[in-house]
């Protein structure tokens, strides 16, 4: 009898170890997929994307693995669903939306699954390895991402953008804005990794991330980096600086802004970054996006389906956009256009739910490592989403970052089933 019990315990231990390893592999594979580390064609210059076998493997491995682990962890994911009900409700709606009658939605099946694989990866990593191991994995991957993208400087024919974006650095990502987005988040991770890295490696990593943001020429990346650093120092050292810090920083920002606006025009201020007061045409894109809301199906047009093919050349000309219109460049407008007003409502409910969880967790726990990181990443997603769709609504690094900010803010290390 004792022998059978020992055999059963050994078997269960091996199963747990197998799932633990699989969750680790899934987490890293999802990070690799969403970080876009690969050799991209110059799409803006007319190159055609033709994925090779390695790229297909990188894209589909997390999807297949997440489905398999999902089937073996229904109880865990059910517990996660109850805990983050409003956040899970949104991707559930997205998944079934194309199958609903007269929805008009044409979101590709695998794009809908991308929401799920990130959430499954984070949930299972949290279950088997806990908060600290997840932070360690993020820290290691941050250093990897920064290093390989800096090394891509040696291959400017691959890492530099051409045509309309000539002179901007994109590294091994598809676009310079994506590079700046991920570099900023990974800089946050390194900034909060005081206990995991030596000072020298941490400093070199943050300098590398700042270099990538600067080479990408991202105004938003620079501003959100400064915001993140301010949040970090205030939350980490607020015992010493409290109100004086806020007063000094607020005064400095207001005075600097007033001086720049008084001395220069907004176009002159933004010109060194390749921007103008129209946010490089975003004002016209937002106007056209609002115009498209008027006649859309109740279920929206579908994720990634907003393109010039949906509207006439005359309308594009009216909004002075030529033939370039593939994204609303605003996560909130994108949510409405992609999933209709019901989808938009569920999306905003998910965002509000995540915001409340992170803020309430900080007030209760005040963890000096996790709390600043969660708040920094959450602020990045919510603010960055105003001028960018990939920073929040797209089932890529943005949505992944949002959910990881929510989960990392949780004071429990394991989900109770």
LUMVOZA-392330 format. One record per residue (C-alpha): residue in one letter; x, y, z. Coordinates in Angstrom, 2 decimals, decimal comma, always signed. Layout:
N
ROVO   code        c1        c2        c3
ROVO      A         X         Y         Z
...
//
This chain:
417
ROVO   code        c1        c2        c3
ROVO      X     +0,00     +0,00     +0,00
ROVO      X     +2,86     +2,34     +0,94
ROVO      X     +4,60     +1,46     -2,31
ROVO      X     +1,51     +2,42     -4,32
ROVO      X     +1,19     +5,73     -2,47
ROVO      X     +4,84     +6,54     -3,10
ROVO      X     +4,43     +5,67     -6,78
ROVO      X     +1,36     +7,91     -6,99
ROVO      X     +3,19    +10,79     -5,31
ROVO      X     +6,15    +10,38     -7,66
ROVO      X     +3,85    +10,32    -10,66
ROVO      X     +2,02    +13,47     -9,52
ROVO      X     +5,34    +15,19     -8,86
ROVO      X     +6,53    +14,38    -12,38
ROVO      X     +3,29    +15,67    -13,89
ROVO      X     +3,59    +18,93    -11,95
ROVO      X     +7,22    +19,31    -13,05
ROVO      X     +6,23    +18,70    -16,66
ROVO      X     +3,50    +21,33    -16,54
ROVO      X     +5,82    +23,69    -14,70
ROVO      X     +8,40    +23,39    -17,48
ROVO      X     +5,73    +23,71    -20,15
ROVO      X     +4,38    +26,91    -18,55
ROVO      X     +7,90    +28,35    -18,52
ROVO      X     +8,38    +27,50    -22,20
ROVO      X     +4,97    +28,97    -23,08
ROVO      X     +5,74    +32,22    -21,25
ROVO      X     +9,06    +32,72    -23,05
ROVO      X     +7,62    +31,67    -26,42
ROVO      X     +4,77    +34,20    -26,09
ROVO      X     +7,29    +36,90    -25,15
ROVO      X     +9,38    +36,00    -28,19
ROVO      X     +6,35    +36,10    -30,47
ROVO      X     +5,00    +39,42    -29,21
ROVO      X     +8,45    +41,05    -29,13
ROVO      X     +8,62    +40,62    -32,94
ROVO      X    +12,28    +39,59    -32,89
ROVO      X    +12,88    +38,46    -36,48
ROVO      X    +13,95    +39,79    -39,87
ROVO      X    +11,09    +41,83    -41,34
ROVO      X    +10,55    +42,95    -44,94
ROVO      X    +10,31    +46,67    -45,71
ROVO      X     +6,51    +46,65    -46,09
ROVO      X     +6,24    +50,45    -46,34
ROVO      X     +8,59    +50,34    -49,33
ROVO      X     +6,46    +47,75    -51,13
ROVO      X     +8,20    +44,55    -49,96
ROVO      X     +5,92    +41,52    -49,61
ROVO      X     +5,92    +39,55    -46,39
ROVO      X     +6,54    +35,84    -46,96
ROVO      X     +7,05    +34,07    -43,59
ROVO      X     +9,61    +31,27    -43,56
ROVO      X     +9,38    +28,07    -41,52
ROVO      X    +11,17    +29,55    -38,50
ROVO      X     +8,78    +32,53    -38,34
ROVO      X     +5,80    +30,20    -38,71
ROVO      X     +7,18    +28,09    -35,83
ROVO      X     +7,66    +31,20    -33,63
ROVO      X     +4,11    +32,38    -34,35
ROVO      X     +2,23    +29,10    -34,00
ROVO      X     +4,10    +27,29    -31,22
ROVO      X     +2,63    +29,50    -28,43
ROVO      X     -0,86    +29,08    -29,91
ROVO      X     -0,70    +25,28    -29,99
ROVO      X     +0,99    +25,02    -26,58
ROVO      X     -1,49    +27,40    -24,96
ROVO      X     -4,45    +25,36    -26,29
ROVO      X     -2,96    +22,11    -24,94
ROVO      X     -2,21    +23,61    -21,53
ROVO      X     -5,63    +25,25    -21,48
ROVO      X     -7,28    +21,83    -21,80
ROVO      X     -5,24    +20,45    -18,89
ROVO      X     -5,83    +23,46    -16,62
ROVO      X     -9,52    +24,20    -16,91
ROVO      X     -9,94    +24,52    -13,14
ROVO      X     -7,03    +26,96    -12,84
ROVO      X     -8,29    +29,09    -15,70
ROVO      X    -11,81    +28,95    -14,28
ROVO      X    -10,40    +30,38    -11,03
ROVO      X     -8,57    +33,07    -13,03
ROVO      X    -11,79    +33,82    -14,91
ROVO      X    -13,66    +34,36    -11,63
ROVO      X    -10,88    +36,54    -10,29
ROVO      X    -10,50    +38,68    -13,42
ROVO      X    -14,05    +38,28    -14,71
ROVO      X    -14,42    +41,55    -16,62
ROVO      X    -10,96    +41,25    -18,18
ROVO      X    -11,62    +37,71    -19,44
ROVO      X    -15,09    +38,65    -20,65
ROVO      X    -13,71    +40,89    -23,40
ROVO      X    -11,59    +38,26    -25,26
ROVO      X    -14,42    +35,72    -24,86
ROVO      X    -16,72    +38,15    -26,69
ROVO      X    -14,05    +38,76    -29,36
ROVO      X    -13,62    +35,02    -29,93
ROVO      X    -17,32    +34,33    -30,50
ROVO      X    -18,23    +37,62    -32,21
ROVO      X    -17,55    +36,50    -35,83
ROVO      X    -19,94    +33,54    -35,30
ROVO      X    -22,84    +35,68    -34,08
ROVO      X    -25,63    +36,39    -36,60
ROVO      X    -25,35    +39,57    -38,69
ROVO      X    -22,36    +40,80    -36,67
ROVO      X    -20,45    +41,73    -39,81
ROVO      X    -17,26    +40,98    -37,89
ROVO      X    -14,41    +39,27    -39,74
ROVO      X    -11,70    +39,03    -37,08
ROVO      X     -9,31    +36,21    -38,13
ROVO      X     -9,55    +33,14    -35,90
ROVO      X     -5,87    +33,08    -34,92
ROVO      X     -5,85    +36,81    -34,16
ROVO      X     -8,66    +36,26    -31,65
ROVO      X     -6,66    +33,42    -30,11
ROVO      X     -3,71    +35,79    -29,58
ROVO      X     -5,60    +37,44    -26,72
ROVO      X     -5,98    +34,05    -25,08
ROVO      X     -2,47    +32,67    -25,44
ROVO      X     -0,96    +35,65    -23,64
ROVO      X     -3,45    +35,40    -20,79
ROVO      X     -3,01    +31,62    -20,49
ROVO      X     +0,79    +32,03    -20,45
ROVO      X     +0,69    +34,65    -17,68
ROVO      X     -1,88    +32,74    -15,58
ROVO      X     +0,06    +29,44    -15,67
ROVO      X     +3,43    +31,14    -15,09
ROVO      X     +1,85    +32,78    -12,06
ROVO      X     +0,43    +29,46    -10,84
ROVO      X     +3,56    +27,33    -11,14
ROVO      X     +6,34    +29,84    -10,52
ROVO      X     +4,84    +32,75     -8,63
ROVO      X     +5,44    +36,45     -8,79
ROVO      X     +9,21    +36,50     -8,28
ROVO      X    +10,00    +33,91    -10,97
ROVO      X     +7,80    +35,79    -13,41
ROVO      X     +9,73    +38,98    -12,69
ROVO      X    +13,01    +37,11    -13,16
ROVO      X    +11,83    +35,81    -16,54
ROVO      X    +10,80    +39,32    -17,60
ROVO      X    +14,17    +40,70    -16,49
ROVO      X    +16,14    +38,12    -18,47
ROVO      X    +14,06    +38,63    -21,57
ROVO      X    +14,40    +42,41    -21,26
ROVO      X    +18,19    +42,12    -21,41
ROVO      X    +17,93    +39,71    -24,35
ROVO      X    +15,59    +42,01    -26,29
ROVO      X    +17,75    +45,09    -25,76
ROVO      X    +20,97    +43,25    -26,65
ROVO      X    +19,80    +41,67    -29,93
ROVO      X    +18,20    +44,90    -31,13
ROVO      X    +21,37    +46,88    -30,42
ROVO      X    +23,39    +44,24    -32,28
ROVO      X    +21,08    +44,68    -35,28
ROVO      X    +22,74    +48,08    -35,78
ROVO      X    +25,44    +46,07    -37,52
ROVO      X    +22,90    +45,21    -40,24
ROVO      X    +21,38    +48,58    -41,24
ROVO      X    +19,80    +47,09    -44,38
ROVO      X    +17,54    +45,13    -42,02
ROVO      X    +17,25    +47,32    -38,94
ROVO      X    +16,77    +50,75    -40,57
ROVO      X    +13,41    +51,75    -42,05
ROVO      X    +13,23    +53,06    -45,61
ROVO      X    +10,87    +54,98    -47,91
ROVO      X     +8,54    +57,25    -45,85
ROVO      X    +10,42    +56,37    -42,64
ROVO      X    +13,98    +56,58    -43,96
ROVO      X    +16,51    +57,23    -41,21
ROVO      X    +14,52    +55,70    -38,38
ROVO      X    +15,73    +52,62    -36,54
ROVO      X    +13,39    +49,67    -36,02
ROVO      X    +15,86    +46,99    -34,94
ROVO      X    +14,45    +43,49    -35,34
ROVO      X    +10,85    +44,64    -34,93
ROVO      X     +8,39    +45,49    -37,70
ROVO      X     +8,22    +49,23    -36,94
ROVO      X    +10,11    +51,86    -34,96
ROVO      X     +7,06    +52,59    -32,79
ROVO      X     +6,92    +48,93    -31,76
ROVO      X    +10,62    +49,03    -30,89
ROVO      X    +10,11    +52,13    -28,74
ROVO      X     +7,04    +50,60    -27,07
ROVO      X     +8,79    +47,41    -26,00
ROVO      X    +12,05    +49,17    -25,08
ROVO      X    +10,12    +51,47    -22,73
ROVO      X     +8,35    +48,60    -20,97
ROVO      X    +11,58    +46,60    -20,66
ROVO      X    +13,32    +49,69    -19,30
ROVO      X    +10,61    +49,78    -16,60
ROVO      X    +11,33    +46,13    -15,81
ROVO      X    +15,07    +46,78    -15,44
ROVO      X    +14,43    +49,89    -13,36
ROVO      X    +12,48    +47,71    -10,91
ROVO      X    +15,08    +44,89    -10,91
ROVO      X    +17,34    +46,25     -8,21
ROVO      X    +17,26    +42,95     -6,31
ROVO      X    +17,80    +40,75     -9,38
ROVO      X    +20,68    +42,40    -11,23
ROVO      X    +23,99    +43,97    -10,34
ROVO      X    +24,10    +47,76    -10,58
ROVO      X    +26,42    +47,66    -13,62
ROVO      X    +24,26    +45,27    -15,69
ROVO      X    +21,09    +47,08    -14,72
ROVO      X    +22,58    +50,45    -15,69
ROVO      X    +23,91    +49,14    -19,02
ROVO      X    +20,52    +47,60    -19,80
ROVO      X    +18,68    +50,85    -19,09
ROVO      X    +21,18    +52,85    -21,17
ROVO      X    +20,65    +50,34    -23,99
ROVO      X    +16,86    +50,72    -23,75
ROVO      X    +17,15    +54,54    -23,81
ROVO      X    +19,42    +54,25    -26,85
ROVO      X    +16,83    +52,17    -28,71
ROVO      X    +14,06    +54,66    -27,86
ROVO      X    +16,22    +57,56    -29,06
ROVO      X    +17,19    +55,77    -32,30
ROVO      X    +13,53    +55,00    -32,97
ROVO      X    +12,78    +58,73    -32,71
ROVO      X     +9,69    +58,18    -30,58
ROVO      X     +8,38    +61,28    -28,80
ROVO      X     +5,86    +59,19    -26,88
ROVO      X     +8,59    +56,74    -25,90
ROVO      X    +10,69    +59,57    -24,44
ROVO      X     +7,74    +61,12    -22,58
ROVO      X     +6,49    +57,80    -21,20
ROVO      X    +10,02    +56,87    -20,13
ROVO      X    +10,25    +60,12    -18,15
ROVO      X     +6,80    +59,52    -16,68
ROVO      X     +7,74    +55,96    -15,68
ROVO      X    +10,96    +57,10    -14,02
ROVO      X     +9,06    +59,78    -12,08
ROVO      X     +6,45    +57,25    -10,93
ROVO      X     +9,18    +54,80     -9,89
ROVO      X    +11,15    +57,28     -7,80
ROVO      X     +8,06    +58,74     -6,20
ROVO      X     +6,57    +55,36     -5,25
ROVO      X     +9,90    +53,88     -4,15
ROVO      X    +11,23    +56,82     -2,16
ROVO      X     +8,03    +58,64     -1,21
ROVO      X     +8,86    +58,32     +2,48
ROVO      X    +11,67    +60,83     +1,93
ROVO      X    +10,28    +63,14     -0,72
ROVO      X     +6,50    +63,14     -0,35
ROVO      X     +4,82    +66,40     -1,30
ROVO      X     +8,02    +68,38     -1,94
ROVO      X     +8,88    +66,06     -4,83
ROVO      X     +5,49    +66,46     -6,47
ROVO      X     +5,49    +70,23     -6,05
ROVO      X     +8,99    +70,63     -7,54
ROVO      X     +8,41    +68,28    -10,47
ROVO      X     +5,00    +69,74    -11,30
ROVO      X     +6,40    +73,26    -11,16
ROVO      X     +9,36    +72,29    -13,36
ROVO      X     +7,14    +70,61    -15,97
ROVO      X     +4,68    +73,52    -16,12
ROVO      X     +7,45    +76,14    -16,39
ROVO      X     +9,31    +74,15    -19,05
ROVO      X     +6,17    +73,59    -21,09
ROVO      X     +5,17    +77,26    -20,89
ROVO      X     +8,67    +78,35    -21,92
ROVO      X     +8,73    +76,02    -24,93
ROVO      X     +5,25    +77,00    -26,08
ROVO      X     +5,99    +80,71    -25,62
ROVO      X     +9,36    +80,51    -27,40
ROVO      X     +8,54    +78,02    -30,15
ROVO      X     +5,51    +76,78    -32,00
ROVO      X     +4,37    +73,21    -31,32
ROVO      X     +5,57    +72,23    -34,81
ROVO      X     +9,06    +73,55    -34,03
ROVO      X     +9,18    +71,64    -30,75
ROVO      X     +8,15    +68,35    -32,39
ROVO      X    +10,13    +68,75    -35,62
ROVO      X    +13,40    +67,16    -34,31
ROVO      X    +11,37    +64,03    -33,54
ROVO      X     +9,78    +63,88    -36,99
ROVO      X     +6,41    +64,98    -35,59
ROVO      X     +4,11    +67,95    -36,07
ROVO      X     +1,07    +69,45    -34,35
ROVO      X     -1,21    +67,05    -36,24
ROVO      X     +0,67    +64,11    -34,63
ROVO      X     +1,84    +63,07    -38,11
ROVO      X     -1,65    +62,98    -39,56
ROVO      X     -3,36    +61,29    -36,63
ROVO      X     -5,89    +64,10    -36,37
ROVO      X     -7,11    +63,22    -39,89
ROVO      X     -7,01    +59,49    -39,14
ROVO      X     -9,11    +60,03    -36,01
ROVO      X    -11,62    +62,12    -37,99
ROVO      X    -11,97    +59,36    -40,59
ROVO      X    -12,25    +56,74    -37,84
ROVO      X    -15,15    +58,64    -36,26
ROVO      X    -16,74    +58,90    -39,71
ROVO      X    -16,47    +55,12    -40,12
ROVO      X    -18,25    +54,54    -36,82
ROVO      X    -21,46    +55,90    -38,30
ROVO      X    -22,11    +53,08    -40,74
ROVO      X    -20,34    +50,11    -39,18
ROVO      X    -22,06    +46,74    -38,49
ROVO      X    -23,17    +46,19    -34,89
ROVO      X    -20,22    +43,85    -34,38
ROVO      X    -17,64    +46,18    -35,91
ROVO      X    -15,47    +45,56    -38,95
ROVO      X    -13,12    +43,03    -37,36
ROVO      X     -9,60    +43,34    -35,96
ROVO      X     -7,08    +44,39    -38,59
ROVO      X     -9,77    +44,73    -41,23
ROVO      X     -9,81    +48,54    -41,24
ROVO      X     -8,17    +49,46    -44,52
ROVO      X     -8,58    +51,62    -47,57
ROVO      X    -10,53    +48,78    -49,19
ROVO      X    -13,51    +49,54    -46,93
ROVO      X    -13,95    +53,10    -48,13
ROVO      X    -13,84    +54,90    -51,45
ROVO      X    -10,80    +56,84    -52,72
ROVO      X    -12,98    +59,96    -52,66
ROVO      X    -13,51    +59,68    -48,90
ROVO      X     -9,79    +59,10    -48,35
ROVO      X     -9,07    +62,18    -50,43
ROVO      X    -11,61    +64,17    -48,43
ROVO      X     -9,72    +63,38    -45,23
ROVO      X     -6,35    +63,97    -46,97
ROVO      X     -5,10    +60,47    -46,29
ROVO      X     -4,24    +59,24    -49,76
ROVO      X     -4,34    +55,45    -49,66
ROVO      X     -2,81    +54,92    -46,21
ROVO      X     -5,39    +53,89    -43,63
ROVO      X     -4,92    +50,58    -41,86
ROVO      X     -5,29    +51,53    -38,20
ROVO      X     -7,13    +54,11    -36,10
ROVO      X     -3,88    +54,90    -34,21
ROVO      X     -5,97    +55,00    -31,05
ROVO      X     -6,76    +51,91    -28,99
ROVO      X    -10,16    +53,19    -27,91
ROVO      X    -11,32    +54,10    -31,43
ROVO      X     -9,80    +50,83    -32,67
ROVO      X    -11,82    +48,85    -30,13
ROVO      X    -15,09    +50,40    -31,35
ROVO      X    -14,23    +49,98    -35,05
ROVO      X    -13,01    +46,40    -34,60
ROVO      X    -15,68    +45,03    -32,25
ROVO      X    -18,62    +47,44    -32,37
ROVO      X    -20,16    +49,35    -29,49
ROVO      X    -20,77    +46,24    -27,38
ROVO      X    -17,16    +45,19    -27,81
ROVO      X    -16,02    +48,72    -27,00
ROVO      X    -18,09    +48,68    -23,81
ROVO      X    -16,60    +45,34    -22,72
ROVO      X    -13,11    +46,59    -23,58
ROVO      X    -13,56    +49,69    -21,42
ROVO      X    -14,98    +47,51    -18,63
ROVO      X    -11,86    +45,32    -18,80
ROVO      X     -9,59    +48,38    -18,67
ROVO      X    -11,52    +49,88    -15,74
ROVO      X    -11,46    +46,56    -13,88
ROVO      X     -7,69    +46,22    -14,37
ROVO      X     -7,13    +49,82    -13,30
ROVO      X     -9,12    +49,34    -10,08
ROVO      X     -7,28    +46,09     -9,24
ROVO      X     -3,82    +47,64     -9,71
ROVO      X     -4,64    +50,81     -7,75
ROVO      X     -6,37    +48,94     -4,91
ROVO      X     -3,49    +46,45     -4,73
ROVO      X     -0,97    +49,28     -4,39
ROVO      X     -2,98    +50,93     -1,62
ROVO      X     -3,20    +47,62     +0,28
ROVO      X     +0,26    +46,07     -0,28
ROVO      X     +2,61    +48,92     -1,25
ROVO      X     +5,22    +46,44     -2,47
ROVO      X     +8,20    +48,62     -3,40
ROVO      X     +9,19    +46,42     -6,34
ROVO      X     +5,98    +45,10     -7,86
ROVO      X     +3,64    +48,03     -7,20
ROVO      X     +5,70    +50,63     -9,13
ROVO      X     +6,18    +48,24    -12,06
ROVO      X     +2,47    +47,44    -12,28
ROVO      X     +1,51    +51,11    -12,10
ROVO      X     +4,18    +52,13    -14,63
ROVO      X     +3,17    +49,49    -17,17
ROVO      X     -0,53    +50,19    -16,67
ROVO      X     +0,01    +53,95    -17,18
ROVO      X     +2,08    +53,20    -20,29
ROVO      X     -0,72    +51,11    -21,81
ROVO      X     -3,57    +53,49    -20,97
ROVO      X     -1,78    +56,70    -22,00
ROVO      X     +0,07    +55,16    -24,94
ROVO      X     -3,22    +53,76    -26,21
ROVO      X     -4,43    +57,30    -26,95
ROVO      X     -2,13    +57,65    -29,97
ROVO      X     -1,44    +54,01    -30,71
ROVO      X     -3,51    +50,86    -31,27
ROVO      X     -0,69    +48,38    -30,64
ROVO      X     -0,07    +49,67    -27,09
ROVO      X     -3,35    +48,30    -25,75
ROVO      X     -6,14    +46,92    -27,97
ROVO      X     -4,14    +44,76    -30,38
ROVO      X     -3,65    +41,18    -29,09
ROVO      X     +0,09    +41,65    -29,08
ROVO      X     +2,61    +43,10    -26,66
ROVO      X     +0,20    +45,86    -25,54
ROVO      X     -2,60    +43,60    -24,28
ROVO      X     +0,00    +41,19    -22,86
ROVO      X     +1,60    +44,08    -20,92
ROVO      X     -1,76    +45,25    -19,61
ROVO      X     -2,70    +41,81    -18,26
ROVO      X     +0,73    +41,19    -16,76
ROVO      X     +0,50    +44,54    -14,94
ROVO      X     -2,81    +43,41    -13,42
ROVO      X     -1,55    +39,94    -12,44
ROVO      X     +1,74    +41,22    -10,99
ROVO      X     -0,19    +43,58     -8,75
ROVO      X     -1,91    +40,60     -7,11
ROVO      X     -0,79    +40,05     -3,53
ROVO      X     -1,34    +36,28     -3,78
ROVO      X     +1,45    +34,25     -5,34
ROVO      X     -0,79    +31,42     -6,49
ROVO      X     -4,32    +31,29     -7,79
ROVO      X     -6,58    +29,25     -5,58
ROVO      X     -8,51    +26,66     -7,52
//
